[in-house]
């Protein structure tokens, strides 16, 4: 099991962006809602993600990275 906070760090993304990606891209059977307490002691949402959901997020992240790399390459060679 993986949590969205650690995955956001791993993917070098803001946690709120990863939460949005999880809600939009993953089947609900691959994650469940949880929460954590922030530095101020306030409840914040996070997700616990199973291995299938993790694999989907990794694939999505790799696709995004490759897309951005190709766009950068196009801009340099144009």
C-alpha positions in Angstrom: 0.0 0.0 0.0 1.1 3.5 -0.8 -0.1 6.9 0.4 -0.6 9.9 -1.8 1.7 12.1 0.3 4.7 10.0 -0.3 3.9 9.5 -3.9 3.6 13.3 -4.5 7.2 13.6 -3.1 8.4 10.7 -5.3 6.8 12.2 -8.4 7.9 15.7 -7.5 4.4 17.1 -7.7 2.2 19.1 -5.3 0.0 16.8 -3.2 -3.2 18.7 -4.3 -2.3 18.0 -8.0 -1.8 14.3 -7.3 -5.1 14.1 -5.4 -6.8 15.5 -8.5 -5.1 13.0 -10.7 -6.1 10.1 -8.4 -9.7 11.2 -8.5 -9.8 11.6 -12.3 -7.7 8.7 -13.4 -8.0 5.8 -11.0 -10.8 3.4 -10.5 -12.2 3.7 -7.0 -11.3 0.1 -6.2 -7.6 1.0 -6.3 -7.7 3.6 -3.5 -9.6 4.7 -0.5 -9.8 8.1 1.3 -7.9 8.8 4.4 -6.7 11.9 6.2 -3.6 13.2 7.9 -3.0 16.1 10.4 -1.0 18.9 9.0 1.5 21.0 10.9 -1.4 23.1 12.3 -3.2 20.0 13.5 -5.9 20.4 10.8 -7.3 17.4 9.0 -6.3 17.1 5.3 -7.3 14.6 2.7 -5.0 11.9 1.4 -5.4 8.5 -0.3 -4.2 5.1 0.4 -3.4 3.4 -2.9 -3.1 -0.3 -3.7 -0.5 -1.8 -6.0 -2.7 -1.6 -9.1 -3.4 2.1 -8.5 0.3 2.7 -7.9 1.2 1.0 -11.2 -1.4 3.2 -13.0 0.0 6.4 -11.4 3.5 5.5 -12.4 2.5 4.8 -16.0 0.6 8.1 -16.1 3.6 10.0 -14.6 6.0 8.4 -17.1 3.7 9.3 -20.0 3.5 12.9 -18.8 7.3 13.1 -18.4 7.8 11.7 -21.9 5.3 14.1 -23.4 6.9 17.1 -21.7 10.4 16.0 -22.8 9.2 15.6 -26.4 7.6 19.1 -26.3 10.9 20.6 -25.0 12.8 18.8 -27.7 10.5 20.2 -30.4 10.9 23.7 -29.0 14.7 23.4 -29.0 14.9 22.0 -32.6 12.3 24.4 -34.0 
